[in-house]
Amino acid sequence: MERAALKQSQLCGSWEMKERLGMGGFGHVYLYQHLESGEKIAVKLCRLELNSKNKDRWTREIQIMKKLNHVNVVQARDVPAELNSIAINDLPLLAMEYCSKGDLRKVLNKPENCCGLKESEVLALLSDIGSGIQYLHENKVIHRDLKPENIVLQEIDGKHVHKIIDLGYAKDLDQGSLCTSFVGTLQYLAPELFENKPYTVTVDYWSFGTVIFECTCGFRPFLHHMQPVQWTSKVKNKGPNDIMAVEDMNGEVRFSTRLPYPNNLSRPLLEPVESLLQMLLLWDPAMRGGGLDPGTNKPYFYTVLQNILNMKIIHVLDMTSAQLHSVVLGAEDSLHSLQLSLQTQTQSHIPPLSQELLLETGISLDPRRPLAHCLPDGLVLRETKTQLPLSALRKVWGEAVSYICGLKEDYNRLFQGQRAAMLSLLRFNTNLTRYKNMLFSQSQQLQAKLSFFKTSIQHDLEQYTKQSKAGICEWMLLSLFCFVFFLQVADVGYLDEEIVALHSEIVELQRSPFARRQGDVMEQLTILVCKQRIMDLFPKLEKALKNITTAETVVMQMQVSRQREFWYLLKIACDQDWSWTQYGAMKVKPQKL
């Protein structure tokens, strides 16, 4: 009803509703544009069904948003007076800056990011979100629901800037430094939130670490194919330096302190990022973040993060081998020191005098200036004394292009194979749903017949003692025992639990096919395991249906036997001049006429 109303009235004075951007914790977010100035704002509109508790959260979100002012936290805007007419339940609207580049989940779902974002994008994320979280915590605010869907991108001066949004679940620490209530997204929750323990700002550290890992590798760090309620017990005993857990083909959980390959980080960044993740993904919330750095009086992970961001890394393409070398530069490193580093890394150990370092524009570096002051995005290395012939260069580049094309073909095949596996799983899921509907329909019919039969048997048992001398058989006691057995046959709740669990896993596999590594062994295994579990369920369902059909037949036969017994008793009563009253059967003398 709400969406239809908005479609009918897209104009509010000088503001036009362009589209619905999405749904937040408590309401829908719409894009409005001013007809004259072209200004765009995002307006969050409260949903109709909010209870009083969530209405308080809605009001608190607006209050928190209005007091924040940081480039990496989405900015609140003044609500135009013309838009107040669309407010619902007397709750205020929330107007925010419009971020046109979408959210981080949209970026992660791109096929080219299946193994993580580019190094430059990861570093930008570390800088922006780290700064945003630090600002929130300095202003005594815990976000509590940090995830890719709550990180949006805005283009500012030609650069993509990450911004934190949706503070619907944020907690204001002015109400107490320890919090115990929570509602949020499960996949990125800190462990203490599952255990209903008090928590502090370190819950955001865990979520931040999970987002960093996913952006670096393309999937979440701990048993990403499982729901959190399933993996917490398996991951609880991980080592303090473990940043990843996967399940092997035998179902055993394997932990690792290293980032998995492939990822797009250069070699100099691997260990620093791994150290950062080891601090953020500590299970113990008191130790998470690395403790307090006495030099800055801030959590130590901020120091590690800043050291990563301060690293000056230059990437040099070696034309003689088509290899890319990454070198860390100091503040005062010269061109000669770079050449010495390249000499140790290149396959042929090219000496400095034989190196020619070129920018992408073909211009040589100025040896008189400190290298860090004119740091380019990339360099091209040529060996001046040993020039490769054109045919050799063509062969090197041809092999490189062929390798890249091969990788693309491999990826396409893996994607097509996974799609085929998913479609097959969905077909099995359709059959499973059909079986489920048939099973529960027949189960309800059997339960209804058993309910009627139970009432009849209970009445028969009440009269059994009084009428036992009249020839009533003891089949009613047997019927009662059969009823208990048939009631167990009609109860198919245990099958329902298995089916619901399977449906949840299949939905999770469908939800974000590119957010995980395509062709990953564990993901393929998950599809196969789901399919095998469905196949294992089919015999159970068929047996349950057969048992229900058999039980239904026997119940009907026993009901017929019961009717026959009554007719038999009626015949005895008629033959022996018995009279039936509300107290039972009584024998009466025939009256003389």
Residue pairs with C-beta under 8 A, 6 or more apart in sequence:
2 28
2 45
2 47
2 48
2 88
3 20
3 28
6 17
6 20
6 30
6 86
9 86
10 16
10 17
11 17
12 32
12 80
12 82
12 83
12 85
12 86
13 80
13 82
13 83
14 34
14 35
14 36
14 80
14 82
15 32
15 33
15 34
15 35
15 80
15 82
15 83
16 32
16 33
16 34
16 35
17 30
17 31
17 32
18 30
18 31
18 32
18 33
18 40
19 30
19 31
20 28
20 29
20 30
20 31
21 29
21 30
21 31
21 42
22 28
22 29
22 103
23 29
24 44
24 165
24 166
24 168
25 57
25 61
25 145
25 166
25 168
25 169
26 46
26 47
26 50
26 54
26 57
26 58
26 61
26 168
27 44
27 45
27 46
27 47
27 58
27 94
28 44
28 45
28 47
29 42
29 43
29 44
29 45
30 42
30 43
30 44
30 45
31 40
31 41
31 42
31 43
31 98
32 40
32 41
32 42
32 43
32 80
32 83
33 39
33 40
34 40
40 98
40 100
41 77
41 80
41 95
41 96
41 97
41 98
42 95
42 96
42 97
42 98
42 99
43 79
43 83
43 93
43 94
43 95
43 96
44 93
44 94
44 95
44 96
45 86
45 87
45 88
45 93
46 55
46 58
46 87
46 88
46 89
46 91
46 93
47 88
48 88
48 89
50 58
50 89
50 91
55 89
55 91
57 168
57 169
58 91
58 168
59 91
59 92
60 170
60 172
61 94
61 167
61 168
61 170
62 76
62 92
62 94
64 141
64 167
64 170
64 172
65 74
65 76
65 94
65 96
65 167
66 76
67 139
68 75
68 76
68 135
68 136
68 139
68 141
69 75
70 131
70 132
70 135
71 131
71 156
71 161
71 163
72 128
72 129
72 131
72 132
72 135
72 161
72 162
72 163
72 164
73 132
73 135
73 136
73 163
73 164
74 96
74 97
74 99
74 152
74 163
74 164
74 165
75 96
75 97
76 94
76 95
76 96
77 95
77 96
77 97
78 95
79 92
79 93
79 94
79 95
80 95
83 93
83 95
84 93
86 93
87 93
96 165
97 154
99 152
99 153
99 154
99 163
99 165
100 154
100 155
101 152
101 153
101 154
101 155
101 160
102 152
102 153
103 148
103 149
103 150
103 151
103 152
103 153
103 165
104 125
104 148
104 149
104 151
104 152
104 153
104 162
104 211
104 215
105 147
105 148
105 149
105 512
105 515
107 113
107 117
107 121
107 148
107 153
108 117
108 148
108 214
108 215
108 218
108 512
108 514
108 515
109 512
109 514
109 515
110 514
111 411
111 415
111 514
111 518
113 218
113 514
114 218
114 411
114 514
114 516
114 517
114 518
115 217
115 218
115 262
115 263
115 264
115 517
116 122
116 215
116 216
116 217
116 218
116 262
116 263
116 264
116 265
117 125
117 215
117 216
117 264
118 264
119 264
119 265
119 266
119 269
121 160
121 215
122 212
122 215
122 216
122 264
122 265
122 273
123 308
123 309
124 160
124 161
124 162
125 151
125 162
125 211
125 212
125 215
126 212
126 305
126 308
126 309
127 309
128 161
128 162
128 163
129 146
129 151
129 162
129 164
129 208
129 211
130 208
130 302
130 305
132 162
132 163
132 164
133 143
133 146
133 164
133 204
133 208
134 298
134 302
136 142
136 143
136 164
136 170
136 204
137 201
137 204
140 172
140 173
140 174
141 167
141 170
141 171
141 172
141 173
142 170
142 171
142 173
142 179
142 199
142 200
142 201
142 203
142 204
143 150
143 164
143 167
143 169
143 170
143 204
143 207
144 169
144 170
144 171
144 182
144 184
144 203
144 204
145 166
145 168
145 169
145 170
145 184
145 185
145 188
145 207
146 164
146 188
146 204
146 207
146 208
146 211
147 185
147 187
147 188
147 207
147 211
148 211
148 214
148 215
149 166
149 185
150 164
150 165
150 166
151 162
151 163
151 164
151 165
151 211
152 162
152 163
152 165
153 160
153 161
153 162
153 163
154 160
154 161
154 163
155 161
169 182
169 183
169 184
171 179
173 179
173 201
177 200
178 198
178 199
178 200
179 198
179 199
179 200
180 196
180 197
180 198
180 199
182 189
182 193
182 199
184 193
186 227
186 228
186 229
187 210
187 220
187 228
188 206
188 207
188 210
188 211
188 220
189 203
189 206
189 207
189 228
190 199
190 202
190 203
190 205
190 206
190 207
190 285
190 288
191 206
191 232
191 236
191 283
191 285
192 198
192 199
192 203
192 285
193 199
193 203
194 228
194 229
194 232
197 285
199 285
200 285
202 285
202 286
202 288
202 289
203 285
205 279
205 280
205 288
205 289
205 299
205 301
206 280
206 281
206 285
206 288
208 280
209 221
209 243
209 276
209 277
209 279
209 280
209 281
210 220
210 221
210 281
212 273
212 276
212 277
212 280
213 220
213 221
213 243
213 244
213 259
213 277
213 281
214 220
214 221
214 515
216 259
216 263
216 264
216 265
216 273
217 259
217 260
217 263
217 517
218 263
218 515
218 516
218 517
219 515
219 516
219 517
219 520
221 243
221 244
221 245
221 277
221 281
222 231
222 235
222 238
222 244
222 245
223 230
223 231
223 234
223 235
223 245
223 246
223 247
223 253
224 516
224 522
225 247
225 508
225 509
225 516
225 522
225 523
225 526
226 234
226 247
227 504
227 508
231 245
234 245
234 253
235 245
235 253
235 283
236 283
238 245
238 255
238 283
239 255
239 257
240 278
240 282
240 283
240 284
240 287
241 257
241 278
242 255
242 256
242 257
242 278
242 281
243 256
243 257
243 258
243 259
243 274
243 277
243 278
243 281
244 255
244 256
244 258
244 259
244 260
245 253
245 254
245 255
245 256
246 253
246 254
246 256
246 522
247 253
247 254
247 522
248 254
249 521
249 525
257 274
257 278
258 270
258 274
259 265
259 270
259 273
259 274
259 277
265 273
266 313
266 315
266 326
267 326
268 311
268 313
268 326
268 327
268 328
269 308
269 311
269 313
269 326
272 304
272 307
272 308
272 311
273 308
275 304
276 301
276 304
276 305
276 308
279 288
279 289
279 290
279 300
279 301
279 304
280 288
280 289
280 301
281 288
282 288
282 289
289 299
289 300
289 301
290 299
290 300
290 301
290 304
291 299
291 300
292 298
292 299
292 300
293 299
293 300
293 302
293 303
295 303
296 302
296 303
311 328
312 328
312 329
312 330
312 331
312 372
312 375
313 326
313 327
313 328
313 329
314 326
314 327
314 329
314 338
314 371
314 375
314 376
314 378
314 379
315 324
315 325
315 326
315 377
315 378
315 379
316 324
316 325
316 326
316 327
316 342
316 357
316 378
316 379
316 380
316 381
317 323
317 324
317 325
317 378
317 379
317 380
317 381
318 324
318 325
318 342
318 346
318 347
318 381
319 380
319 381
319 382
319 383
319 388
319 393
319 396
320 346
320 347
320 348
320 350
320 381
320 382
320 383
320 386
320 388
320 396
321 346
321 347
321 348
321 396
322 396
322 397
322 399
322 400
323 346
323 347
325 342
325 345
325 346
325 381
327 338
327 341
327 342
327 345
329 338
329 371
329 372
329 375
330 337
330 372
331 370
331 372
332 370
332 372
333 370
333 371
333 372
334 367
334 370
334 371
335 357
335 365
335 366
335 367
335 371
336 352
336 367
337 371
338 357
338 371
339 352
339 355
339 357
340 352
342 350
342 355
342 381
343 349
343 350
343 351
343 352
343 355
346 381
348 383
348 386
350 381
350 383
350 386
353 385
354 383
354 384
354 385
354 386
355 381
355 382
355 383
355 384
356 364
356 381
356 382
356 383
356 384
357 364
357 365
357 379
357 380
357 381
358 364
358 365
358 379
358 380
358 381
358 382
359 365
359 376
359 379
359 380
360 376
360 377
360 378
360 380
365 371
365 374
365 379
366 374
388 396
410 519
411 518
411 519
414 518
414 519
415 518
415 519
417 519
418 513
418 518
418 519
418 523
418 524
418 527
421 524
421 527
421 528
421 531
422 509
422 510
422 513
422 527
424 531
425 506
425 509
425 527
425 530
425 531
425 534
426 506
426 510
428 531
428 534
428 535
429 502
429 503
429 506
429 534
431 534
431 538
432 499
432 502
432 534
432 537
432 538
432 541
435 537
435 538
435 541
435 542
435 545
436 495
436 496
436 499
436 541
438 545
439 492
439 495
439 541
439 544
439 545
439 548
440 492
440 496
442 545
442 548
442 549
442 552
443 490
443 491
443 492
443 544
443 548
445 552
446 486
446 489
446 490
446 548
446 551
446 552
446 555
447 487
447 490
449 552
449 555
449 556
450 483
450 486
450 487
450 490
450 555
453 479
453 483
453 555
453 558
453 559
454 483
456 559
456 562
457 476
457 479
457 480
457 483
460 476
460 562
461 476
461 477
461 480
463 584
464 472
464 476
466 583
466 584
466 585
467 569
467 584
467 585
470 569
470 572
470 573
470 578
470 585
471 568
471 569
471 572
472 565
472 569
473 565
475 558
475 561
475 562
475 565
476 562
479 558
479 562
482 554
482 555
482 558
485 551
486 551
486 554
486 555
489 544
489 547
489 548
489 551
490 548
490 551
492 544
495 537
495 540
495 541
495 544
498 533
498 537
499 537
502 530
502 533
502 534
502 537
505 526
505 530
506 530
509 523
509 526
509 527
509 530
516 523
517 523
572 578
573 579
573 580
573 585
576 587
577 587
577 588
577 589
577 590
578 585
578 586
578 587
578 588
579 585
579 586
579 587
579 588
580 586
